Every structure is written in C-alpha cells, then in structure tokens.
Amino acid sequence: MAFGPASELGVGLFEDTAPLEYLPGLSDEELESIIRGVYKQVLGNAYIMESERATIPESQFKRGELSVREFVRAIAKSDAYISRFFETSPRYRFIELNFKHLLGRAPNGFDEMKAHSAILDNGGWEAEIDSYLDSDEYQNAYGEFIVPYYRGYKSQPGQTMVEFTHMFAMLRGASSSDFKGSLAGKTPVLNKNIIQGSPIAIVAPSSGTAGGGWSFQEPTLGTSSRQGFGASANGKVYRIEVTGYGSPGAVNRVSKFRRSNKVYLVPFDKLSEEYQRIHKQGGKIASITPV
C-alpha cells in the first residue's frame, strides 16, 4: 500500500495496482476484468450503460480475434467515446484527453498539441485515435496485450517538471471521472499553461490538505486580488489559492462572491491575518506558494 506523497496526491491506488495483461488461458472472469479495465481507462472512469457496451468487439476479444490494443482501438472509436469526448468538447480538450486515456500521460508541450490538431484537421477523429495506438511510444509502453494505464505522474526520461505537474492537473485521484467529475468541465484543463509551457501548482485531490485542494480551479484572468502587495519589509509575497467560497452556516444565503475560486497575493507579514479572514468568509485554502 502506498504511503507518503503517492497517497496524499491521489495516485496511491495506481501505485498499488499491477497493470492488466492478457495471457493465454485466462478464465472468463479474468477476461471480463481486462474488458472492464479497458472501459475504465479509455472512457476516463466514466460510467457506461449496458446498452453502450461494444458487444461485438468484446466477443472478438474473448475469442482471441482482437488483441488488447485492438480492443482499446475499438472502444476509443466507439459511440460512447466519441459522444463523450469529441462531439461535446473543444478540440484541445479532446486531444489532451486522448493523451491521457491512450498514452497515460499529459501532452509534452504545445507542439504535440498542434501536431495532433493537424492530424484531426487532415484525417478526422479516427486518424487522431490511430496516431496514438500506432505509435512507437504505445508499443514500447504497453505492447499488444497490456491495458493502458496512467504513467505520466512518474518521472520519465526526457520529461520536465512542467509535464509532471500537468499530469497531476489532469489526474485528480482514482475516483474522478473525465466525463462528469472534472472541475474543468468541457474546457481544456491545461489551457494557457500548455501554450506557455508553465507548471501548475500541485494540490491534493481530496482531503489531503486542510483546505480541500481537490476543488480548486484556476480562476480566469482578472480574478486575482492584491492584498497589500509588496508592502512587507523583506519583499516576500505569497500566492494563496482559495476555493469553496459559499455561505457558511445557512443554506439559503447567497454568497457575496461571484466565483468560488480566488487568488490572493499577500505579503509575508499579512499571511496570518489573511488566513483568518478567508476562513471567516467561508473559503478553503487550496495552496500557499511563494511568488
């Protein structure tokens, strides 16, 4: 069982779970386990109804006519996947989710996003799906018989800390869903950070921090507040990310805040005072980082 950073950041279950692999002679129950694993990974932990299951590819896989990779391809090209992640999402949201679901990582910079955007323009969504499954990276990571799994939260050769933090922004714990459970909704999670190549603050996805960092969502430009910025003698300033603004103590009161997420830039000597003010107003601190 994972303890320490893995458990606190919501990836303990991934660390404790061995990859699913097809081997000759598996029982029907073991084959069903692989099928469920493919649905869970490819559909981003989204709930799938019985009527949405790809019954023909499932039967072909059970009879040994499809490898795990080809079964993954069938699910990624199914109506269940396309209706959830292509037809209702902006293109960059679709692309970043393809990286996550099919390669188990976040895109390595905006150049990769642009390259896959060009594939989408020239060949459509089917060519975009094929580009991941037919890549050398997929073969080297999973081959023909291993169910894809999340691996981008670990240090990889040639990977910078930027991509590392981007993966944590996309992977918010083992119980999150890319269809209904994402705070980003239908918008790209990485957004301007992938364009600028900037890291994203890593906060715990659930109750790993006192502030409940799982619910912090980067506010739009212009929502930052400066509380005496630069006023301290030593010049140290901290960025406080706050979430959960509501109406403490009464369910029928309306919060004075239009947005539930805010960012404050606070000098060091005002931190304690600001901390108390935020909690009195019903906010929860997601993270405090030096500027």
N, C-alpha and C positions, 0 to 999 in steps of 0.2 A: 504493500500500500504506500502511495506517495505521500510524503510529508514535506513541510517547508514550502519553498516557492511554488512548486508544482501544484500542491493542494490549494494554496492561497490564491493562485491566479486562475483556478478553474480548469486546469488541464490534468489533474491527478488521475481522473478516470482513463484518459488517453494513455498515460504512462503505465497504468496498471493492466491495460487490456492488450493482449497479444493480437497482431494482425490476423485477419481471417484469410485462410488459404485453402484452395481446392486441392484435394489429393484423391487419387483413385481409391475407390472402395468406401467412400463416405456413406454414412447412413442417410435415410430420407430426412431425419431430424437435423443432421449436420448440414445437408444441402439447403434446407429451409433456413438455417441460421445464416448461411452465406447470402442467400437471397434477401433476407431481412437486412443484413449488413450493407448490401449494395443500395437498397432503397434508402436506408438511413443516411449513408454518406452522400449519395448523388443528389437526393432531394433535400439535403441540408437539415435533416432531422424533422422535416415537415410530416404532418400526419397524412397518410394516404388511405383512401377508402378502398374497400374491396373491389368496387367497380372500376377503380383507376389502375389496378394492377395489370402488368403486362403479362397476361396468361400464356400467350404463345411463346415469347422468349423464355419465360420461366420453365415451360415444358421442354423447350430445346436445351436449356442449360442442364436440367435434370437428366436428360437422355445423353448428355455428353456432346451435343452438337454445337454448343457455344462454350467458349472459354469464359472465364470471369471478365476479362477485358471486353469481349464482345457483348456480354450481358450488360456490363456497365454502359457500353455504347447504346444499346437498345433502350435502357432506362433514360439516359441523357437525351435521347431523341424522341422520347415518348410525349404524349399529350400532357401527362402530369407534370413533366419538367418544363416544357415549352410554355404551357399556360401559366405556370407559376413565376418563371424567371425571365422569359423572353418577351412574351406578349404584353406584360403589365409593368415592365421595368425599363428605365433608360439603358442605353447600350453599355455604358461603363459599369453600371450595376450588374448587368448580365455577364459582362466579361470578368469582373472581379470575382463573381460567384463561380464562374466556370473554373477559374484558377483554384479556388478553394475546394470545390467539390471533386474535381477531376485530377488535380495535381497535389492537393493537400497543402497548398501554400498561398500566400498573397503574391500578387504580381511584383516582379523585381523592377520597379520603376515605370515611368510614363511611356518609355519607348516600347516596352512589352504591351502596354495597353493600346498604343497606337497601332502596333503591328497586328494585333488581333482585331482591332476595329477595321483595319483594311481587309482582313480575311472575311469579316462579317459583310462588308460592302461588296466585295467581289464574288464571294461564294455562298453567302447566306448563312443562316444559323447552323445548317448541317455541316458545312465546311469548317465552321468555327469549332463545333464539338469534335470533329475528326482531328483537328490540328493538335489537340491535347492528347487524345488517345493514341495517335500515330507517332507521337514524338519520341525521341530517344530518351528524354527525361522520364516519361511514363514507363517505358520499358525497363529502364535501369532501376526505377524506384519500386515498381510493382510487378512487372512482367505480365505473363498471361493469366496467372492463377491467384494473385493476391488482390483482395479487395482494397481499393484506395483508402488511405487513412490520413489524418492530419499530421503533418510533419514540419510545417513551416514555423512552429513555435520553438523548435530546437535550432541550435547554431548549425549552419550549413556551410560547406566550403564555398567561398566567394560571396557569401551573404553578408550584408552590412547590418548594423543595428537598426537601420531605418526599416528594412523589410521585416525584421524581427518584431518591431513594435506594431507594424501594420497588420501582421497576422493576429496579434492579440486583440487589435481593434475589431477584427472580423470574427474572431472565435471567442464568444462570450460565455464560455462554460459548456459542459457536456449536455445540458438540458435545453439550451437555447435553440430556436428554430429560425432558419433563414427566411421562412415564408411569413410567419406571423409574430415571431418572438423578437425580431430585430428592432432596436430603437431607431435605426436609420430608415425603417420602412422600405419604400421603393427607391430611395435615393442612394447613390454610391456612398459606402462607408468611408473610403479613403479620400475621395473628393479632391480638394486642393492639395492635400498632403502628398498624394502620388504625383501630382504635377510639379510641385516644388521640391519633392524629394526630402520632405521634412518628417521627423519622427513624431509619433503620437504618444502622449502620456499613457503609461500602462496603469490601469486601476483594476482592482479586484472585481470580478463579475457578479459577486453576490454579497454576502455579509463578511467578506474577508477584511473589510476596513470598517471603522466605526461609522463612516459616512455612507456606507452602502453604495460604493462606487459603481456598481453594475448599471445604475440608472443615469449616469452622467452621459450627456450627448453634447458634442461640441456645438456651442451656440453660433448663430450666424454672425457675420461681420457687423460690428457696431454695437454688440451687446455687452462688451467688456466695460467694466466700471473702474475708475481710478480713485482709490480712497487715500488721498494724501500722497500720491505717487512721488517718490524722490524726496520725501520730507525727512527721512531719517538721517542722522548724522553720518553713519557709516555707508550710506547708499545702498544697503541691501534691500531688495524688493522681492516679494514672493507672489506667485500666481496661485490663487485659490479657486478651484473649480467647485461649484456648488450645484446641487441638484435637489429635487424633491420639494421645491417651494410649493406650499399649499396653504391650507387654513387650519393651523393646529387647534385642536380642542373642539371643533364644531364642523360637522359635515355639510352644513347648509350655508356656510360663509364663503364668500368669494375672495380668493387671494388677490392682493394688490399687485402681484407680479403677473405680467402678461405671458412670460415664458418661465418654465420650471427650471431651466438651466441658466446659470450666470457665471461670469468670470470676474474676479476682482484682483487688482494689482495693489498689494498692500505692503508698506514699509515694515521692516522687522519690528520696530517698537510699537506698532499698532496691531500686531498679529493677535494678541490675547483679546484685545478689545473687539476686534473684528470677528473673531471666533465666537464670542459670546453674542454679538449682535445677530450673526447669521442663524444661530440656533434659536434665539428668541423669536425670529421671524419664520421659523419652521423649516429652514433649509438644512440640507445634509451635505457635509463637505466630502467631496469625492477624492480630491487630492490637493496637496500643497507642495509646490515645487519652486525652487529659486529661479528668478529671472536672470 
